[in-house]
Amino acid sequence: MFLKYLARAIFVIAILGAIYLLVNTLRQYSLDEILSTLGAIPLSHLAIALGFAACSYFCLAVGDWLATRYAGKPLKFRQTALASFVSLSIGHNVGVAALSSGAVRYRFYSRWGLDAEAVAKIILFCGVTVALGLSTLGSIGMALRPEDAGDMMKLDTATIRLIAAGFAVFPVVYLLLCAVLRKPLRIRAWSMKLPPMRLALAQVVVGTVNFSFVSAALHQMLTAFAPASYLKVAAASITANIAAIISHVPGGLGVLEATIVHILPGASSIAAVIAFRVVYYFIPLAFGLILLAASEMTLKKTADYRPAAAE
């Protein structure tokens, strides 16, 4: 019962936080500034970036779809797509995504018959998928372009290669454990039942492809102002995402800007990040809030209808 009320409280806070953040963040830029920035970007770059952002959210929806199978409560893809998009479009902007998006997920999945334990498994599975994607793409980017990552982190190439190898260890060890370990993985009082190998492989693929699309969307915004290597942008994007997750900064505010300045110094980098935020954060957040409101109205109408039908 306590968890139910806690989830509702976090859910309300997440919604209020999302609305506040949307208004407060947009207030930092004048309407003319946002419009002029977007107007300076070729339509082809903007359309392609929107396409990459949509592909990223599609990958995240696939992650939720896989997670329901891991939890033993398979749902239709349209259900997981709705829950994933609404929860993550809000969670990406509010910060502390495990709680904010988790509360929204619980709202959706509980109405579809899943209990708190099943929802917790879904959130955990999706969190591991994100970590696997970051580790895999990060290791690939650093291994292929160590000089770029070294320039951003102020480290030598040898150290960057060691970090890349460390990143690669996580997905490799995870897959090995999923292949050979039949009992739940236990670390002190914490335990996790590992998914079967096919689901684990799907996690690595989906997580990696997701962040590849995120980096591709950012790359499109940056190359609208100046040439930039995709792998360099990917390394910067991964670095910014890791820093944002650790710091719990909503939408990576400030973290992404500071990282991108290393790729594209000057005002153009800020313009590119504003455009990227509009494409990947603000537009999905606006649609997510609309879908959430529509789903809540539908839920209320259903609840109001049932007692009348019973009479």
Phi, psi and chi 1 to 4 in degrees:
 res  aa     phi    psi   chi1   chi2   chi3   chi4
   1 MET       -  -43.1 -176.4   62.1   70.5      -
   2 PHE   -60.2  -43.9  171.5   74.7      -      -
   3 LEU   -62.2  -35.4  -71.0  175.6      -      -
   4 LYS   -63.7  -46.0 -178.2  178.4  180.0 -179.9
   5 TYR   -70.6  -34.8  -74.6  113.2      -      -
   6 LEU   -63.0  -43.7  177.4   62.0      -      -
   7 ALA   -62.1  -39.7      -      -      -      -
   8 ARG   -65.3  -40.0  -74.1 -177.8  177.9  178.0
   9 ALA   -64.7  -45.1      -      -      -      -
  10 ILE   -64.5  -37.2  -63.8  173.1      -      -
  11 PHE   -59.4  -48.2  171.6   78.1      -      -
  12 VAL   -64.4  -44.0  172.6      -      -      -
  13 ILE   -62.1  -39.8  -66.9  171.0      -      -
  14 ALA   -63.0  -41.7      -      -      -      -
  15 ILE   -66.6  -46.5  -59.6  -51.0      -      -
  16 LEU   -63.5  -39.3  -66.3  176.0      -      -
  17 GLY   -65.1  -39.5      -      -      -      -
  18 ALA   -63.6  -44.7      -      -      -      -
  19 ILE   -65.3  -44.4  -64.6  171.5      -      -
  20 TYR   -61.1  -45.5  169.5   78.9      -      -
  21 LEU   -63.9  -41.4 -175.4   65.7      -      -
  22 LEU   -60.3  -46.3 -177.3   61.7      -      -
  23 VAL   -69.7  -45.8  173.5      -      -      -
  24 ASN   -65.9  -40.4 -170.5   58.1      -      -
  25 THR   -69.5  -44.3  -57.9      -      -      -
  26 LEU   -64.9  -25.3  -71.0  175.6      -      -
  27 ARG   -70.2  -20.4 -128.7  172.4   19.6 -172.4
  28 GLN   -69.1  -22.1  -62.7  177.6   31.0      -
  29 TYR  -120.3  138.3  -46.0  105.7      -      -
  30 SER   -71.9  157.2   67.5      -      -      -
  31 LEU   -60.3  -39.0 -179.5   60.4      -      -
  32 ASP   -63.0  -38.3  -71.5  -20.1      -      -
  33 GLU   -65.1  -45.0 -176.2 -178.9    8.5      -
  34 ILE   -65.2  -45.0  -66.0  174.9      -      -
  35 LEU   -66.7  -39.5  -67.8  176.7      -      -
  36 SER   -68.9  -36.1   62.1      -      -      -
  37 THR   -65.0  -48.5  -60.9      -      -      -
  38 LEU   -65.8  -35.2  -67.8  175.8      -      -
  39 GLY   -66.9  -24.1      -      -      -      -
  40 ALA   -80.2  -11.2      -      -      -      -
  41 ILE   -91.5  128.8  -61.2  173.4      -      -
  42 PRO   -55.7  142.2  -24.9   34.4      -      -
  43 LEU   -57.7  -34.8 -174.0   59.1      -      -
  44 SER   -63.0  -42.0   58.8      -      -      -
  45 HIS   -64.1  -43.6  -78.5 -103.2      -      -
  46 LEU   -64.4  -43.4 -171.9   60.4      -      -
  47 ALA   -65.5  -42.1      -      -      -      -
  48 ILE   -66.4  -40.9  -66.3  171.3      -      -
  49 ALA   -63.2  -42.0      -      -      -      -
  50 LEU   -61.1  -39.4  -78.1  168.5      -      -
  51 GLY   -63.6  -42.8      -      -      -      -
  52 PHE   -65.4  -39.5  -76.4  137.4      -      -
  53 ALA   -63.1  -42.8      -      -      -      -
  54 ALA   -61.6  -40.4      -      -      -      -
  55 CYS   -64.1  -37.1  -71.1      -      -      -
  56 SER   -63.1  -47.7  169.1      -      -      -
  57 TYR   -66.2  -29.9  -80.9   95.8      -      -
  58 PHE   -65.2  -43.9  176.9   81.1      -      -
  59 CYS   -60.1  -41.6  -72.7      -      -      -
  60 LEU   -64.2  -36.1  -66.9  169.4      -      -
  61 ALA   -65.9  -39.4      -      -      -      -
  62 VAL   -61.5  -37.8  172.6      -      -      -
  63 GLY   -59.8  -42.9      -      -      -      -
  64 ASP   -65.7  -38.8  -91.3   59.4      -      -
  65 TRP   -61.6  -42.5 -177.2   77.1      -      -
  66 LEU   -65.6  -37.7  -66.1  170.9      -      -
  67 ALA   -63.8  -36.7      -      -      -      -
  68 THR   -65.4  -31.3   59.9      -      -      -
  69 ARG   -72.9  -37.5  -83.2  139.7 -176.4   80.5
  70 TYR   -62.5  -38.5  163.8   72.0      -      -
  71 ALA   -77.6   -5.7      -      -      -      -
  72 GLY    77.4   18.0      -      -      -      -
  73 LYS  -129.8   65.1  -55.5  -72.3 -175.5  179.0
  74 PRO   -61.1  136.5   23.4  -33.5      -      -
  75 LEU  -124.1  167.1  -65.2  173.3      -      -
  76 LYS   -69.9  152.1  -65.6  178.1 -180.0  178.1
  77 PHE   -62.6  -35.1 -179.4   74.2      -      -
  78 ARG   -64.0  -29.7   67.0  171.2 -178.0  -90.5
  79 GLN   -73.0  -49.0  -67.7  174.4  -61.3      -
  80 THR   -66.1  -32.4   60.3      -      -      -
  81 ALA   -65.1  -42.6      -      -      -      -
  82 LEU   -64.7  -49.1  176.3   63.0      -      -
  83 ALA   -62.2  -42.5      -      -      -      -
  84 SER   -66.1  -49.6  173.5      -      -      -
  85 PHE   -64.0  -46.8  177.9   75.1      -      -
  86 VAL   -64.2  -46.8  173.3      -      -      -
  87 SER   -66.6  -41.3   63.1      -      -      -
  88 LEU   -80.9  -31.1  -68.1  172.4      -      -
  89 SER   -63.0  -30.9   64.5      -      -      -
  90 ILE   -82.6  -47.0  -67.2  171.0      -      -
  91 GLY   -61.0  -37.8      -      -      -      -
  92 HIS   -60.8  -33.0  -76.6  162.7      -      -
  93 ASN   -90.3  -35.2  -73.3  -83.8      -      -
  94 VAL   -77.5  -34.5  172.8      -      -      -
  95 GLY    92.2  174.4      -      -      -      -
  96 VAL    43.7   57.0 -163.4      -      -      -
  97 ALA   -58.8  -32.8      -      -      -      -
  98 ALA   -60.0  -35.4      -      -      -      -
  99 LEU   -86.7  -49.4  -69.6  176.9      -      -
 100 SER   -65.5  -52.3   54.8      -      -      -
 101 SER   -70.3  -30.7   65.1      -      -      -
 102 GLY   -64.0  -38.1      -      -      -      -
 103 ALA   -66.0  -40.3      -      -      -      -
 104 VAL   -68.3  -40.8 -178.6      -      -      -
 105 ARG   -58.6  -44.7  -85.6 -167.3  174.7  101.9
 106 TYR   -60.2  -37.7 -179.3   80.6      -      -
 107 ARG   -58.9  -44.3 -177.9   71.6  169.9  174.8
 108 PHE   -75.0  -52.5  -81.2   99.5      -      -
 109 TYR   -68.2  -31.2  -73.1  128.7      -      -
 110 SER   -66.9  -33.7   61.1      -      -      -
 111 ARG   -72.6  -17.2   73.7  176.5   63.9  162.6
 112 TRP   -97.4   14.3  -67.2  -34.3      -      -
 113 GLY    95.2    6.5      -      -      -      -
 114 LEU   -90.3  137.7  -83.4   65.1      -      -
 115 ASP   -86.5  177.1   57.1   19.1      -      -
 116 ALA   -60.7  -36.9      -      -      -      -
 117 GLU   -64.7  -43.1 -178.7 -178.7   -4.4      -
 118 ALA   -64.8  -41.1      -      -      -      -
 119 VAL   -65.6  -39.0  176.8      -      -      -
 120 ALA   -61.3  -39.5      -      -      -      -
 121 LYS   -65.1  -39.0  -72.6 -179.1  178.5  179.5
 122 ILE   -63.6  -45.4  -69.9  171.5      -      -
 123 ILE   -62.8  -43.1  -65.7  170.5      -      -
 124 LEU   -63.1  -46.2  176.5   61.7      -      -
 125 PHE   -59.7  -45.0 -175.7   92.5      -      -
 126 CYS   -66.7  -38.0  -68.9      -      -      -
 127 GLY   -63.3  -41.8      -      -      -      -
 128 VAL   -66.0  -37.4  171.7      -      -      -
 129 THR   -60.7  -43.0  -57.3      -      -      -
 130 VAL   -62.3  -45.8  167.6      -      -      -
 131 ALA   -62.6  -40.5      -      -      -      -
 132 LEU   -63.5  -41.1  -71.5  167.0      -      -
 133 GLY   -64.2  -45.2      -      -      -      -
 134 LEU   -61.1  -45.7  -79.5  171.1      -      -
 135 SER   -63.9  -45.3  -62.6      -      -      -
 136 THR   -67.3  -51.9  -55.1      -      -      -
 137 LEU   -67.1  -36.4 -172.3   61.2      -      -
 138 GLY   -62.3  -43.4      -      -      -      -
 139 SER   -66.1  -38.6   63.8      -      -      -
 140 ILE   -65.9  -47.4  -66.9  171.6      -      -
 141 GLY   -62.8  -43.4      -      -      -      -
 142 MET   -70.2  -35.6  -70.6 -177.9 -175.0      -
 143 ALA   -69.4  -37.6      -      -      -      -
 144 LEU   -81.0  -33.6  -66.3  178.2      -      -
 145 ARG  -131.7   64.7  -66.0  -66.1  -67.6  -93.5
 146 PRO   -63.3  -28.7   24.2  -34.7      -      -
 147 GLU   -66.3  -34.1   62.1  -81.1    1.8      -
 148 ASP   -68.5  -48.0  -67.4  -25.6      -      -
 149 ALA   -63.9  -37.8      -      -      -      -
 150 GLY   -63.8  -38.4      -      -      -      -
 151 ASP   -65.1  -39.1 -179.0   56.8      -      -
 152 MET   -72.4  -40.6  -74.3 -174.7  -68.4      -
 153 MET   -92.9   -2.9  -60.5  178.9 -173.7      -
 154 LYS    59.3   44.2  -53.6  -58.2  179.7 -175.2
 155 LEU  -125.8  156.3  -62.5  172.2      -      -
 156 ASP   -77.9  165.5   58.9   80.6      -      -
 157 THR   -61.1  -40.1  -59.0      -      -      -
 158 ALA   -61.3  -41.7      -      -      -      -
 159 THR   -65.4  -40.2  -56.8      -      -      -
 160 ILE   -62.9  -40.7  -68.0  -61.7      -      -
 161 ARG   -63.4  -37.0  -68.3 -169.2 -173.1  -80.5
 162 LEU   -65.4  -41.1  -76.3  174.8      -      -
 163 ILE   -64.0  -40.5  -65.4  173.7      -      -
 164 ALA   -61.3  -42.3      -      -      -      -
 165 ALA   -64.4  -38.3      -      -      -      -
 166 GLY   -64.0  -40.1      -      -      -      -
 167 PHE   -62.0  -38.3  -86.2   24.9      -      -
 168 ALA   -70.6  -23.3      -      -      -      -
 169 VAL   -62.1  -41.3  165.8      -      -      -
 170 PHE   -58.5  -55.5  174.7   51.7      -      -
 171 PRO   -64.0  -34.7   18.1  -29.9      -      -
 172 VAL   -65.7  -49.8  170.7      -      -      -
 173 VAL   -63.2  -40.1  170.9      -      -      -
 174 TYR   -60.0  -46.9 -178.9   75.9      -      -
 175 LEU   -64.9  -39.8  -70.1  175.0      -      -
 176 LEU   -63.1  -42.8  -74.2  174.0      -      -
 177 LEU   -64.4  -40.8  -71.8  174.4      -      -
 178 CYS   -64.7  -29.0  -69.9      -      -      -
 179 ALA   -78.9  -33.1      -      -      -      -
 180 VAL  -113.4  -24.6  -57.8      -      -      -
 181 LEU   -89.2  121.6 -161.2   61.1      -      -
 182 ARG   -98.3  -24.3  -64.5  -68.2  176.0  -97.6
 183 LYS   -92.9  160.9  -64.2 -179.2  179.5  179.5
 184 PRO   -58.2  142.5  -24.6   34.6      -      -
 185 LEU   -76.2  125.0  177.0   64.1      -      -
 186 ARG  -117.1  130.2  -65.0 -172.2  179.1  -83.1
 187 ILE  -129.4   99.5  -58.2  175.7      -      -
 188 ARG    58.1 -122.5  -65.6 -175.9  178.8  179.6
 189 ALA   -85.3   -7.6      -      -      -      -
 190 TRP   -93.5  138.9 -179.3   84.3      -      -
 191 SER  -141.1  152.3   67.0      -      -      -
 192 MET  -146.2  128.7  172.9 -173.0  177.6      -
 193 LYS   -80.4  119.2 -179.2 -177.4  177.6 -177.9
 194 LEU   -74.3  144.9  -66.1  173.0      -      -
 195 PRO   -74.2  162.2   29.1  -36.1      -      -
 196 PRO   -63.7  162.1   19.6  -30.1      -      -
 197 MET   -57.4  -39.4 -170.4   61.1  175.9      -
 198 ARG   -64.5  -38.0   58.2 -174.4  179.4   80.7
 199 LEU   -70.9  -37.4  -81.4 -177.9      -      -
 200 ALA   -64.3  -43.8      -      -      -      -
 201 LEU   -62.1  -40.9  -76.7  170.1      -      -
 202 ALA   -62.9  -36.8      -      -      -      -
 203 GLN   -59.3  -47.7  -81.8 -177.6  -77.9      -
 204 VAL   -61.6  -45.5  174.9      -      -      -
 205 VAL   -65.1  -50.1  172.6      -      -      -
 206 VAL   -63.5  -44.3  169.3      -      -      -
 207 GLY   -62.8  -41.8      -      -      -      -
 208 THR   -69.2  -45.1  -55.7      -      -      -
 209 VAL   -63.9  -37.1  173.1      -      -      -
 210 ASN   -57.4  -51.9  166.5   51.4      -      -
 211 PHE   -71.6  -22.7  -78.6  107.9      -      -
 212 SER   -64.9  -40.2  -61.8      -      -      -
 213 PHE   -70.0  -38.9  -77.2  131.1      -      -
 214 VAL   -59.7  -46.8  175.2      -      -      -
 215 SER   -63.8  -36.7  -60.1      -      -      -
 216 ALA   -66.2  -38.1      -      -      -      -
 217 ALA   -64.7  -43.8      -      -      -      -
 218 LEU   -65.1  -39.0  179.0   57.9      -      -
 219 HIS   -60.4  -40.1  179.8 -104.1      -      -
 220 GLN   -62.9  -38.5  -77.9  -63.4  -48.5      -
 221 MET   -69.0  -40.4  -63.3  -62.7   93.9      -
 222 LEU   -69.7  -42.8  -71.7  169.0      -      -
 223 THR   -72.7   -8.0   53.0      -      -      -
 224 ALA   -71.0  -19.8      -      -      -      -
 225 PHE  -110.5  -31.7  -64.3   95.8      -      -
 226 ALA  -162.5  153.8      -      -      -      -
 227 PRO   -62.0  142.2  -20.6   32.7      -      -
 228 ALA  -153.5  138.6      -      -      -      -
 229 SER   -71.0  136.7  161.3      -      -      -
 230 TYR   -61.2  -43.1  171.1   77.4      -      -
 231 LEU   -65.2  -34.4  -73.6  175.9      -      -
 232 LYS   -66.9  -42.2 -171.9  171.8 -175.5  177.6
 233 VAL   -65.0  -40.8  173.9      -      -      -
 234 ALA   -62.2  -42.6      -      -      -      -
 235 ALA   -62.4  -41.5      -      -      -      -
 236 ALA   -66.9  -41.3      -      -      -      -
 237 SER   -63.6  -44.0  177.8      -      -      -
 238 ILE   -63.2  -44.2  -66.9  -61.3      -      -
 239 THR   -59.5  -45.7  -57.6      -      -      -
 240 ALA   -64.6  -40.2      -      -      -      -
 241 ASN   -65.1  -42.8  -88.8  -76.2      -      -
 242 ILE   -62.9  -45.0  -67.3  172.4      -      -
 243 ALA   -63.0  -39.8      -      -      -      -
 244 ALA   -67.1  -40.0      -      -      -      -
 245 ILE   -65.6  -42.8  -70.3  171.9      -      -
 246 ILE   -65.7  -42.0  -66.9  172.6      -      -
 247 SER   -84.2  -14.9   62.7      -      -      -
 248 HIS    60.8   26.2  -63.0  -58.2      -      -
 249 VAL   -70.9  125.9  174.7      -      -      -
 250 PRO   -56.9  121.5  -24.6   35.1      -      -
 251 GLY    64.2   12.8      -      -      -      -
 252 GLY    66.6   27.2      -      -      -      -
 253 LEU   -56.4  126.2  -76.4  172.2      -      -
 254 GLY    87.3  -39.4      -      -      -      -
 255 VAL   -67.7  -47.8  178.3      -      -      -
 256 LEU   -64.4  -43.4 -175.3   59.1      -      -
 257 GLU   -59.9  -46.6  -74.8   81.9   -7.0      -
 258 ALA   -63.4  -34.8      -      -      -      -
 259 THR   -73.2  -41.5  -53.1      -      -      -
 260 ILE   -69.5  -26.9  -63.6  -54.1      -      -
 261 VAL   -58.0  -28.5  165.5      -      -      -
 262 HIS   -69.2  -24.5  -73.1  -82.1      -      -
 263 ILE   -89.1  -45.3  -60.2  177.8      -      -
 264 LEU  -134.5   85.0 -174.5   64.4      -      -
 265 PRO   -63.1  151.4  -19.9   32.6      -      -
 266 GLY   100.9 -173.9      -      -      -      -
 267 ALA   -65.4  -26.4      -      -      -      -
 268 SER   -61.9  -33.0  -64.3      -      -      -
 269 SER   -65.8  -41.5   62.6      -      -      -
 270 ILE   -65.1  -41.4  -56.8  -58.0      -      -
 271 ALA   -61.5  -42.0      -      -      -      -
 272 ALA   -65.0  -39.9      -      -      -      -
 273 VAL   -68.9  -39.1  172.4      -      -      -
 274 ILE   -58.3  -46.5  -68.2  173.9      -      -
 275 ALA   -63.0  -41.0      -      -      -      -
 276 PHE   -64.1  -40.9  172.7   73.3      -      -
 277 ARG   -62.7  -40.7  -71.8 -163.9 -178.4  -74.0
 278 VAL   -60.9  -45.1  170.0      -      -      -
 279 VAL   -70.8  -46.0  166.7      -      -      -
 280 TYR   -97.0  -24.9 -164.8   80.7      -      -
 281 TYR  -110.8  -56.0  -68.9   97.6      -      -
 282 PHE   -72.5  -44.5  -61.3  153.1      -      -
 283 ILE   -63.3  -48.8  -69.2  177.0      -      -
 284 PRO   -60.4  -37.3  -27.0   37.0      -      -
 285 LEU   -63.1  -42.9  175.8   58.3      -      -
 286 ALA   -61.3  -46.2      -      -      -      -
 287 PHE   -66.6  -38.2  -82.2  104.8      -      -
 288 GLY   -62.9  -42.3      -      -      -      -
 289 LEU   -66.3  -38.2  -69.8  173.5      -      -
 290 ILE   -64.0  -45.7  -68.9  170.8      -      -
 291 LEU   -64.8  -37.3  -73.6  172.0      -      -
 292 LEU   -64.2  -46.5  177.4   62.3      -      -
 293 ALA   -60.8  -42.5      -      -      -      -
 294 ALA   -63.9  -41.5      -      -      -      -
 295 SER   -68.6  -36.9   64.2      -      -      -
 296 GLU   -66.4  -39.1  -71.5  -61.1  -51.5      -
 297 MET   -65.0  -40.0  -70.9  175.0   62.2      -
 298 THR   -63.8  -42.1  -58.5      -      -      -
 299 LEU   -63.0  -42.5  178.8   64.8      -      -
 300 LYS   -65.4  -42.0 -174.2  178.0 -176.0  -56.1
 301 LYS   -62.7  -39.0  -73.7 -179.9 -179.8  178.7
 302 THR   -64.9  -42.7  -57.6      -      -      -
 303 ALA   -66.3  -37.8      -      -      -      -
 304 ASP   -70.2  -29.6  -69.6  -18.2      -      -
 305 TYR   -76.9  -36.1  173.5   76.8      -      -
 306 ARG   -61.7  -46.6  -77.3  174.6 -178.0  169.7
 307 PRO   -61.2  -39.1  -23.7   35.1      -      -
 308 ALA   -63.1  -39.4      -      -      -      -
 309 ALA   -66.1  -34.0      -      -      -      -
 310 ALA   -70.2  -31.9      -      -      -      -
 311 GLU   -69.7      -  -66.9  174.8    3.9      -
